[in-house]
Amino acid sequence: MMRVEFFKHNIGPEEKWSVSEVLGTVFLTTGDTVARFEEVFAEYIDADACIGLTSCTAALHLSLLALGIGQGDEVITTPMTFVATSLAILHAGATPVWVDVEPDTGNLNAELIEDAITERTKAILPVHLYGHMCDMKRIRAIADRHRLFIIEDAAHALEGWRDGIRVGELSDAACFSFYATKSITCGEGGAVTTNSTELAEKIRILRLHGIDTEAADRYTKEYRHWDLMDIGWKYNMDNIQAALLLPQLRRVDTRWKRKLEIAFQYRERLSSIQGLRMPIVADATDHAYHLFTIWVDPDSRDEIITRLQQKGVGVAVNYRSINLLSKFQERFGKGRGSYPESERIGDSTISLPLYPRLTDEEVEYVISSVKDIVSSSDYSHADHMHRPSQALVQV
């Protein structure tokens, strides 16, 4: 039996040398290496500014705070995401207002957004699920009509494009993750990009307690007394994290191409299996493919996961619809049936291995294992599967 890990990182000799170089210097926290990473990352995203942080959660939290969103405000977002998206809104003192998702992508359904807007709504927080960008042109038009901010949760979508629009191009801020399973990783880490000089400066101050100068400036330049300008947080990226990220960023597009090759194989070889669906890719979309998910009969999903694991295939569930999680149920009371599409996806989804280090032999093993298990008569209940909207299917 072959063992195929759900994920393997790309850390190699160049990253180790880069970190070693930083370890040989005096300054390990936020300094020149972070500044260099921020410059290179902003250039890659084509943004005016980047602020390196400790996580995407921190990026979301500080973006909300810097935009003045807090107590009594509402932020429209999706229940089909990791819990951090809504937790960041709660950390800021605001309330997440969930809107159901598109049945064929799992992304926030732009058609439903305006019905959820109230006088308390201050922002829209779309999530580019799996790496497939939301319809940002439509979301931007809605935000403009109602004078709302947009903060993108781009944790999955570093390489993503849609309708000629880059991640971060139409929003006030875009938030990225460098968690262990992401396209570039430093174990834990994140960043905000923005085209607003004012917003960037606010986030820079908030990321380090609210102090107006960073430690590197205080200790490498002529000393001056610092001041506390705001009630901030300890969210600053350090030089070691930045040193790990810089070499990976130079190779991100090459590695993305390998993920596209693997995703094509999955789509080509799994599409004919009865009882299995895959999220579609909308027209004019370059999918980042952070994740590759399949949707199966909800009644059989958990047993399919168990059998794949027994065959040595690493899998995950990204995600259960978060309105059904205990604490959110307790707080918001949005029980089953509140967001039918998100709940259906959450009940049926399985994430397969997808990363550049997967070999052709491993990809073949994953495909054959999925075929063998899902095609068995016990699991191929196609009548239970929601059929895709033909208008969105990419041939």
N, C-alpha and C positions, 0 to 999 in steps of 0.2 A: 504493500500500500504506500502511495506517495503522500507526503505531508506538504500542503501548500498553505503557508502562513497567510493570514488575512492582510497583513501589511509588513513590508520591510522598508526601512529608511535608506537614503542614498548617501549617508555620511561615509566619506572615504579619506584618502591621504591628504587631499588638498584642504579639506575642512579641518583635519587634525593639525596640519601645519599652520593654518590660519589662527586657530585657537592657541597653539603653542607660541606663536608670535606675540599675541596679546598677553599671554601669561608671563612673557619675558619683560613686559613693561611695568611701570609703576602703577598705572591707573587701570583698574578692572571694571569699574562701574560706567555709567553713561559718560562717554567721551568721544574722541575722534573717530573710533571705529563705528560707533552708533551713527554719528553724523554722516560718515561715508555711506553706510548702509541706507540711511534715509534718503540721501541724494540719489543713489543708484535705483532704489525702489521707486521713488517718485518719477524718475525718468522712465522706468519700465511701464508704470501705470499711466504715464503722461499726465501727471498731476503736478500742481505747483508746489505742494508741500507734503511731506510724510513725517509722522511722529511715531517713533518706535516705542512699543509698550510691552507689558508682560503677558498679554493675552488678547484675544479678540473680544472677550467679555469686558475687559478694561477699556478697549477701544469703543465699544458700544456705549458703555457707561459714561465715559468722559465726553463723547460726542453729544449725548443727550444733555449732560450738565452744561457743557459749553454753549449749547444752543438755548439755554434758559428753560429747559423742560424739567418740570418737577411736580411738586404736590398739586393735586387737582387736575393735572393735565392727562390727556389720553393719547396713546400712540397706537395706530393701527398696524397690526402685524399678523403673522400666520401661526396656526397651531401645529403645522407640519415642519418642525425644526427641532434642534437641540434646545434644552431648557434655558441655556444661557441667554438666548435672544430676549425672552420675556423677563428673565431674572434681572437683566441689565436695566430694563424699564422700571422694574420694581425698585431696584437699588437707587435709581434716580428720584424715586418718590412718586412716579407717574403710574398710570394704569394701562396694562396691555389690553387692547381690544382686538380679539381674534376675528379674522375673516376667513371663510373657507377657501379651499384651494382649487386650482384647475384639475379636473379629473385625469388629465393625460400627462401633465408634467409634475404635479405636486406643488407648483409654485402658487404664491398668493394670486387669487383671482381678481384681476383689475376691475372686472365688471361688477364686483360686489363691494368695492371700496367706498363709493360715495354714499351708499345706504348706511354705512357705519359711521359716517362723519357727524359729529355733534359740535356744539359751541366750545366744548372742552378739547377737541382734537387739535393737537399741535404738530404732529408728524406722522409720516408713513415709514415703516421699517420693513422693507421687503427682504426676503432671504432667497438667494440664488441657489435653490436646492440641488444637491448633487453636483453642481457646477454649471447648471443650465440657467442662464440669466432670465430674470423676469422681464415682462414687457415694460421696459423703463421709459420708453417714449410716452406710452399711455399713462403710466404712473406719474410722470413729470407733468403731463397736461392736467391731471386731476389735482396735483399739489399746487400748481399755479392758479387754478380756478379757486381754490379754497385757501390759498396763502399758507400752505403747510411746508414744513421742512421734510427732506428725505434723507434718511440714513440707511445706507445699504449694508446688510450683513453679507459680506462677500467672502466669508470663511472658506467656502467651497470653490470660489470662482476666480482665482488669481489669473488664470489665462483666458477668461471668458469674454466673448463679444456677442452682440445681438443687434441686428439692423444697423450695422456699421458703428455701433456705440460701444465704447469700452466701459468696463466696470469703473464706477466712480465719476463718469463723465457728466451725468445728469443729476447728480445728488449733491447735497451739502457736504456729506462725508461718506467715505466708504471704509469699512472695517474688515481687517484681514486677520487670519489665524496662521501661526507657525507652530501649531501643536504637532505632536509626534507623527501623526498620519498625513500631514498636509504636504503639498507639492514641494515646499521648502520648509525645513523644520529646525528649531533650536531646542526641541523638547517641549518647552512652553514659550510662547511669545505671540506678539501681535503688533498691529500698526493701524493707524488712521491715515488716509490720504484725503486731501481737500484742496480746492482752488481758492479758498478764502484765507488770506493772510491773517485776518483778525481771529478767525476760528482756530487756525493752527497755533497762534500765540497763546490763546486761552487754554488749549489742550496741553501745550508744553508746560505751562505753569501748574495746571491741575495734576499732571502726572507725577510731580515731585512735591507733594504736600501743599502746594500753593506758593512755594518760594520763587522769588523772581530771578534767581541765578542758580545754575546747576553746579554741582560740586567741581566738575572739571574746570569751569570758569573761575571758581574761587581759588583753586589750588595751582592752576597753571598760568594764570595771568596776575596782574597786579591786584592785590587784595582790596576788596571793598566790602562793606557790610551788606548783607542781604536783608530782604524784608519779606514778610508774609503777606501776600496779596490776596489770597483766597483760602477757603477751606478745601484743601486738596487731598490727594491720595498718594500711595506709594506704588506707582504703576510704571516706573521708568525701565526701559530696556537697558541691559548692560553690554559692555564691550565684548564679553565672551559670547553672548547670544548673537550679537551682530557679526562676529567673526565666523561663526558657524553658518550664518545665512548668506554671506556675500558670495562665496564660491558656488553655492547652489543656485543662486539667482542668475548667474552667468549661464547656467545650463538648463534653466527651467523650460525653455521652449523645445529643446531637443528631447527632454524627458516627456514633455507633453505629447509629442508626436508618437512616442512609444505607447503611451496610454491610449491614444486614438486608434492605433493599430489593434490593440487588445480589445477595445470596446467594439470595433468593427467586427472582429471575430465573434465576440459574444452575440452581437445583434444578428449577424449573418447565420450563425449556427443554432441559436436558441429560438429564433422567431417562429419556427414551425411547430413548436411543442404545444400540444393541446393543454389548456389549463395554466399557461404561463403568458404573462404580458410583461412588457417593458415600458417605462416612460418614453414618450416620444421626444424627438428633437424638432423644435419649431423651425420653420423656414428662416434663412438668413441668420442662423445661430452657430457660433463656434463654441461647442460644449467644452468646458474645462475638464470634465470627467474626473472630479475628485472621487466620486463614488459611481459604481455601476450596480444598479438595483434591478431585481426582478420582482414581479408581483404575482403571487400564487393564491390558490384557494385559501381563504383565511382559516377555515376549519382544519386545514392540514399544514399550515405554515410552520408551526412549532415542531411538528414531527419531521418535516422536511429538513429543518435546520439541524435537528439531532442526527438525522441520517447522513447529512453532508459532513458534519463534524466527525461522525464515526468513520467516514471514508478519508478523513484527514484534510478536509477542505475547511479553511478558516472562513467564517461568515459573521455577519453582524446584522442588527436591525436598526436602520436609520430612516425613520424614527417611529416610535409610537406617537399617536396624536397627543400632544402634551396637555390638552384640556382634561384628559382622563387620568392624569397622574394625581396621586393622593393629595398633595399639598394644594395643587391648583383646584382640585375638586372642592376641597375644604374652603378655599378662599373665594372662588368665583362661581361654584355650583353649576358649571357647564358640563352636564352629564352626557352620556352616550346619546347620539342623535343631534347634538348641537352643531356639529361640523361633519356632515356625512361623508364628504369626499376625503377629508383628512383622516377620519377614523377608518374608512375602508382601506386607504393606503397604509396606514399604520398597522392594521390587522394583517396585511398581506405581503408586506415588503421583506425582502432578504437582500442584503448587500454582499456581493461576491468580491473576491480579491481583485484589485486593480491598482497596479503600481509598476513603474518602469523595470524593476528587477525581475518581474515575472518572466520565466523562460517560455518558449513555444511549447515545450513538453508540459509545463505546469498549466498553461492555458488550456491545452488539449485535455488534460486530466480534469480540470474544473468543468469544462463543457460536457465531457462524457459523464461525469458524476451527476450533474444537474439533469441531463437527459435521462439517465437510468432511473433516477429517483422520481422526478416529476412526471415522467411519461408512464409510470406504473399506474395501473387502473385505480389504485386507492386514492390518487392525488389529482388526476386530470379531470376535475369536475368543471368543465368549461362553462356550464350553465350558471355557476356561481360568480363568474368573473364579469365585472363591469366592462363593457366594450368601449374602445376609444372613439372619440369624436373624429370622424373621417377628415374633417376640415383641418385638423392639426397634425395628421399623420405625415411624416416625411418618408417618401419612398426611397 
